[in-house]
Amino acid sequence: MRNILCSMHAAGSVRRVASCAVVVALLAGLTGCSFIADTLQRKTTPAENHKYQRITAVNTKKYWPNIDVITFVEEGSFLGSGTWSANAVVTIDGKDYRQILGPYSGGGEDLPLPVAGQPSSSLTVNYSDGSSEVIG
């Protein structure tokens, strides 16, 4: 009987140790990834951010001629995929839509489709550095 109790106690200890090891490994992996990503993430200068924001605004306007204003709410950065993007607020017909915009991609809240044949209006771009510009 004593041998059975000892083996049950040993098996329980092994399970606890294994569970703790898994938890520690997960925590180390998750925190390590964020430290590595922060270290490897390419930093941009204010001038580079302004340039990328302008390119992004011009390219976005080509596909969404109904956009009135783009306001970049942060400088932007290069993500793990290697592409630059920034959070922005896009205004169409007085309504704001939160977006993540890059020079060749974007996503976020659904934007209303432009009306076919609608002429492109001018675009006000509010940059994250506080400056603004009217394009078109």
C-alpha positions in Angstrom: 0.0 0.0 0.0 2.8 2.3 0.9 4.4 1.8 -2.6 1.1 2.7 -4.3 0.8 6.0 -2.2 4.4 6.9 -3.0 4.0 6.3 -6.7 0.8 8.4 -6.7 2.5 11.2 -4.9 5.5 11.1 -7.3 3.2 11.2 -10.3 1.4 14.2 -8.9 4.7 16.0 -8.3 5.8 15.3 -11.9 2.6 16.7 -13.3 2.9 19.8 -11.2 6.5 20.3 -12.2 5.6 19.8 -15.9 2.7 22.2 -15.6 4.9 24.9 -14.0 7.5 24.3 -16.7 4.9 24.9 -19.5 3.7 28.1 -17.8 7.2 29.4 -17.4 8.1 28.6 -21.0 5.0 30.3 -22.3 5.7 33.4 -20.2 9.3 33.5 -21.3 8.3 33.1 -25.0 5.6 35.8 -24.9 7.7 38.4 -23.1 10.8 37.5 -25.1 9.1 38.0 -28.4 8.0 41.5 -27.5 11.5 42.5 -26.3 13.0 41.1 -29.5 10.4 42.8 -31.7 11.0 46.1 -30.0 14.7 45.8 -30.5 14.4 44.7 -34.2 11.7 47.1 -35.1 13.0 49.7 -37.5 12.8 53.2 -36.1 11.9 56.2 -38.3 12.8 59.8 -38.1 10.1 62.6 -38.0 11.0 63.5 -41.6 10.6 59.9 -42.8 7.3 59.6 -41.0 6.0 62.8 -42.7 7.2 61.4 -46.1 5.4 58.1 -45.5 2.3 59.8 -44.3 2.1 62.0 -47.4 2.7 59.0 -49.8 0.0 57.1 -47.9 -2.5 60.0 -48.1 -1.9 60.4 -51.9 -2.2 56.7 -52.6 -5.3 56.3 -50.4 -7.0 59.2 -52.1 -6.5 57.5 -55.5 -8.7 54.6 -54.4 -11.1 56.6 -52.2 -11.8 59.9 -54.0 -14.6 60.6 -51.5 -12.2 61.1 -48.6 -12.2 64.7 -47.3 -9.6 64.5 -44.5 -7.0 62.1 -43.2 -5.6 62.8 -39.8 -2.6 60.7 -38.7 -2.9 60.2 -34.9 0.6 58.7 -34.5 4.0 58.8 -36.2 3.8 55.2 -37.6 6.3 52.4 -37.6 7.5 49.4 -39.5 5.7 46.3 -38.4 7.0 42.7 -38.3 6.0 42.3 -41.9 8.4 45.1 -42.9 5.8 47.5 -44.1 5.2 51.0 -42.6 1.8 51.9 -41.3 0.1 54.4 -38.9 -3.2 54.9 -37.1 -5.3 57.5 -38.8 -8.8 58.9 -38.8 -10.4 59.2 -42.2 -13.3 61.7 -42.7 -15.8 61.2 -45.4 -19.0 63.4 -45.6 -18.4 64.6 -42.0 -18.1 61.1 -40.5 -14.9 59.7 -39.0 -13.6 56.2 -39.6 -10.6 54.7 -37.7 -8.0 53.2 -40.0 -4.6 51.7 -40.1 -3.0 53.1 -43.2 0.2 52.3 -45.1 1.5 53.4 -48.5 0.0 50.4 -50.2 -2.5 48.9 -47.8 -5.1 49.9 -45.2 -7.7 48.5 -43.0 -10.1 49.3 -40.2 -13.7 50.4 -40.1 -15.6 49.9 -43.4 -15.4 53.0 -45.6 -18.4 54.0 -47.7 -17.8 53.2 -51.4 -17.2 56.2 -53.6 -20.0 57.0 -56.1 -19.0 56.0 -59.7 -17.9 59.0 -61.7 -17.6 61.1 -58.6 -14.9 63.8 -59.1 -12.1 63.8 -56.6 -12.3 66.6 -54.1 -9.3 68.2 -52.4 -7.8 66.3 -49.5 -6.7 67.8 -46.2 -3.9 65.8 -44.5 -3.2 66.4 -40.9 0.2 65.0 -40.1 1.2 63.5 -36.8 3.8 66.2 -36.4 1.1 68.9 -36.2 1.5 70.3 -39.7 -1.2 70.0 -42.4 -1.5 70.3 -46.1 -4.3 70.4 -48.7 -3.6 68.1 -51.7 -5.4 68.3 -55.0 
